[in-house]
Amino acid sequence: MDLIVTAILLGIVEGLTEFIPVSSTGHLILASEIFGYDAQTWAVFNVVIQLGAILAVVVQYWRTFWAVGMGLLRLEQTAIRFVVNLLAAFIPAVVLGLLFKDQIHMLLGSPKVVAWALIAGGVAILAVERLAKPGAYVGLGQLPLRQALGVGVLQCLAMIPGVSRSGATIMGALAMGIDRRTAAEFSFFLAIPTMLGATTLELLDNRAALMAGTGPVGWSHIAVGFAVSFVVALAVIKVFVAYVSRAGFAPFAWYRIAAGALAVFLLSR
C-alpha cells in the first residue's frame, strides 16, 4: 500500500477513536494487521499523529483555556483548581509510564492483548453505565482533588493497549459520581499533557532515525497523518459530547465487544 494512503487511513483511525472509549492505540495496532503494514515501522508515526487530535481539543475548547489563563493571572480559585486537578491526574501516568516503559512497549506489539482488552473494556463500560450514579455538571475547576487524582490513577490502565485512555478516564469518573459531560471534558483535557509527554519521549528515543531520514516513514507522512487526525478529531469531539450527554456510553461498549470478538476470531485463524 502507498505510504501516503496508509498515513491518511491511520490519521482517520486516530481521529475517530482518540476521544471515544474504544482505544485509538488498540485500533492502530489492529489496523497494522488489517492493512498489512509493519507496526514497528509506523510506531513513531502512530504516537506523533496523536498531537493532531490533541490540537483539536485546544481549538474546540480555546475559550475554556483562555478563561483559565486569565483566571490564573487574577488568582481565581476555580482556575487554580482546574490546573491543580489536571496536574494531579497527569502525575500517575508519568510515574508508571517511566517505571514500566519497556513492558508497555512489549504490550504494544500484541494484537491479541488488544482484542481481549476491547472485550473486557466493553463489559466494564456496561457495568459502570448500569451501576454508576453521576451527579450534576460541575466542570473540572470544581472537582475535589481526590476525584481528579482517582481519574489519573485509572488512566494508567490504558497503558494496556486496547483498554482505551478515554474509556478508563471517563468510566472512572462516572464510577466516582462525576457527570457524563464533565467526565468527557476531563478526559479531553487530560489527554493534552498525557499525549504531549508520550510523544516527546517517543521523539527523543527515535530522534536520530527521524533526523537522518533513514526510515521509510518520514516527516511528510507524519504531517499528513497529523492533519487528517486533527480534522477528523475536531468533528468527533463536537458530536461526542452532545451524544453521550443524552444517550450514554452503552453503544460504544457493544461496539468494543463485537470488535474484540471479531479480532479474537481473526487472529486465531
C-alpha positions in Angstrom: 0.0 0.0 0.0 1.3 3.5 -0.8 2.8 5.2 2.3 0.7 8.4 1.9 -2.5 6.3 1.6 -1.5 4.4 4.8 -0.8 7.7 6.5 -4.3 9.0 5.6 -6.0 5.8 6.8 -4.2 5.8 10.1 -4.9 9.5 10.6 -8.6 8.8 10.1 -8.4 5.9 12.6 -6.7 8.1 15.2 -9.0 11.0 14.8 -12.1 8.8 15.0 -11.0 6.8 18.1 -8.8 9.0 20.3 -11.6 10.6 22.3 -14.3 7.9 22.3 -13.9 4.9 24.6 -12.8 2.3 22.0 -9.0 2.6 22.2 -7.2 4.5 19.5 -3.9 2.7 20.2 -5.7 -0.6 20.0 -7.3 0.2 16.7 -4.0 1.4 15.3 -2.4 -1.9 16.3 -5.2 -3.9 14.8 -5.0 -1.8 11.7 -1.5 -3.0 11.2 -2.8 -6.5 10.8 -5.7 -5.4 8.5 -3.7 -3.1 6.3 -0.7 -5.4 6.3 2.0 -2.9 7.2 4.8 -3.2 9.7 3.6 -1.9 13.0 7.2 -1.2 14.3 7.9 0.9 11.2 4.9 3.1 12.0 5.3 3.1 15.8 6.6 6.7 16.0 4.1 7.9 13.4 1.2 6.4 15.5 2.3 8.3 18.6 3.1 11.7 17.0 -0.2 12.0 15.0 -2.0 11.9 18.3 -0.9 15.5 18.6 -3.2 16.3 15.7 -6.1 15.0 17.8 -4.8 16.9 20.9 -4.7 20.1 18.8 -8.4 19.6 18.1 -9.1 19.8 21.8 -7.2 23.0 22.1 -9.1 24.5 19.2 -12.5 23.3 20.4 -12.0 24.4 24.0 -9.9 27.5 23.4 -12.3 29.7 25.3 -12.0 27.4 28.3 -8.2 27.5 28.2 -8.3 31.3 27.7 -10.6 31.7 30.7 -8.3 29.5 32.9 -5.2 31.5 31.8 -6.9 34.8 32.6 -8.2 33.4 35.9 -4.7 32.3 36.9 -3.4 35.8 36.4 -6.1 37.0 38.7 -5.5 34.1 41.2 -9.1 32.9 40.8 -9.7 29.7 42.8 -11.6 27.9 40.1 -8.7 28.5 37.6 -6.1 27.3 40.1 -8.2 24.2 40.9 -8.5 23.5 37.2 -4.7 23.4 36.8 -4.1 21.6 40.1 -6.6 18.9 39.2 -5.1 18.4 35.7 -1.6 18.1 37.1 -2.8 15.7 39.8 -4.5 13.5 37.3 -1.4 13.6 35.0 1.3 12.6 37.6 0.3 8.9 38.0 0.8 8.3 34.2 4.2 10.0 34.3 5.4 7.8 37.2 4.1 4.5 35.9 5.0 5.3 32.3 8.6 5.9 33.2 8.8 2.9 35.5 7.3 0.4 33.1 8.3 1.9 29.8 9.8 -1.3 28.4 6.9 -3.5 29.4 4.5 -1.1 27.8 6.4 -1.2 24.5 6.2 -5.0 24.6 2.4 -5.0 25.0 2.1 -2.6 22.1 3.2 -5.4 19.8 0.4 -7.8 20.8 -2.9 -7.6 18.8 -4.3 -10.4 20.9 -3.9 -8.3 24.1 -5.8 -5.6 22.3 -8.6 -7.9 21.2 -9.2 -9.2 24.7 -8.9 -5.8 26.3 -11.6 -4.5 23.9 -14.0 -7.1 25.2 -13.1 -6.6 28.8 -13.4 -2.9 28.5 -16.8 -3.2 26.8 -18.1 -5.3 29.7 -16.7 -2.8 32.2 -18.5 0.1 30.4 -21.8 -1.7 30.6 -21.3 -2.4 34.3 -20.5 1.3 35.1 -23.4 2.5 33.0 -25.7 0.3 34.9 -24.4 0.9 38.4 -22.9 4.5 38.5 -24.9 7.4 39.7 -23.4 10.5 38.1 -24.1 13.9 39.6 -24.8 17.3 38.1 -22.4 19.1 35.8 -19.8 21.0 37.7 -16.7 21.4 35.5 -13.1 20.4 36.1 -12.4 23.6 38.2 -15.0 22.5 40.8 -14.0 18.8 41.3 -12.4 17.7 44.6 -8.7 16.8 44.3 -9.3 13.2 45.4 -11.6 12.6 42.4 -9.1 14.2 40.0 -6.3 12.0 41.3 -8.5 8.9 41.1 -9.2 9.6 37.5 -5.4 9.9 36.9 -4.8 6.6 38.6 -7.4 4.9 36.4 -6.0 6.4 33.3 -2.9 4.2 33.9 -5.0 1.2 32.9 -4.8 2.5 29.4 -1.1 1.5 29.3 -2.5 -1.9 28.4 -3.3 -1.5 24.6 -7.0 -1.9 23.9 -8.2 -0.6 27.3 -8.7 3.0 26.0 -7.3 6.1 27.7 -10.6 7.9 27.3 -12.6 4.9 28.3 -10.6 4.4 31.5 -10.8 8.1 32.5 -14.5 8.6 31.6 -15.7 5.4 33.2 -13.6 6.0 36.2 -15.0 9.5 36.5 -18.6 8.2 36.2 -17.9 5.5 38.8 -16.9 8.3 41.2 -20.1 10.2 40.7 -18.9 12.7 38.1 -21.5 13.6 35.4 -21.1 12.5 31.8 -20.2 15.9 30.4 -17.6 16.7 33.0 -16.2 13.2 32.6 -15.8 13.5 28.9 -14.3 17.0 29.0 -11.9 16.0 31.8 -10.7 13.1 29.6 -10.2 15.6 26.7 -8.2 18.0 28.8 -6.1 15.2 30.4 -5.2 13.9 27.0 -3.2 17.1 26.3 -0.3 16.7 28.9 -0.5 12.9 28.7 -0.1 12.6 24.9 2.4 15.5 24.8 4.5 13.6 27.3 4.2 10.3 25.3 5.1 12.0 22.0 8.1 13.8 23.5 9.5 10.5 24.8 8.9 8.8 21.5 10.6 11.6 19.5 13.6 11.6 21.9 14.0 7.8 21.6 13.9 7.9 17.8 15.3 11.4 17.1 18.4 10.0 15.3 16.4 8.0 12.8 13.9 10.8 12.2 16.6 13.5 11.7 18.6 11.2 9.4 15.5 10.2 7.4 16.7 6.6 7.3 13.3 5.0 7.8 10.6 4.6 5.1 8.1 6.7 7.2 9.3 10.3 7.2 8.2 13.8 8.3 5.9 14.2 5.2 3.9 11.1 6.2 3.7 12.3 9.8 2.5 15.7 8.6 -0.3 14.1 6.5 -1.4 11.9 9.4 -1.3 14.8 11.8 -3.5 17.0 9.6 -6.0 14.2 8.9 -6.3 13.2 12.6 -6.8 16.9 13.6 -9.7 17.4 11.2 -11.4 14.1 12.0 -10.9 14.5 15.8 -12.4 18.1 15.7 -15.6 16.7 14.2 -15.7 13.8 16.6 -15.3 16.0 19.7 -18.3 18.2 18.7 -20.6 15.2 18.2 -19.3 13.0 21.0 -20.1 15.3 24.0 -23.6 16.1 22.7 -24.3 12.4 22.1 -23.1 10.9 25.4 -24.7 13.7 27.4 -28.1 12.3 26.3 -27.5 8.7 25.2 -24.7 7.4 27.4 -21.9 5.0 26.5 -23.6 1.6 26.0 -23.3 1.7 22.2 -19.5 2.1 22.5 -19.4 -0.9 24.9 -21.3 -3.1 22.4 -19.0 -2.0 19.6 -15.9 -2.9 21.7 -17.3 -6.3 22.5 -18.2 -7.0 18.8 -14.9 -5.7 17.5 -12.9 -7.6 20.1 -14.7 -10.8 19.4 -14.1 -10.4 15.7 -10.4 -9.7 16.3 -10.0 -12.8 18.5 -11.6 -14.9 15.8 -9.5 -13.5 13.0 -6.3 -13.7 15.0 -6.9 -17.3 16.0 -7.2 -18.5 12.4 
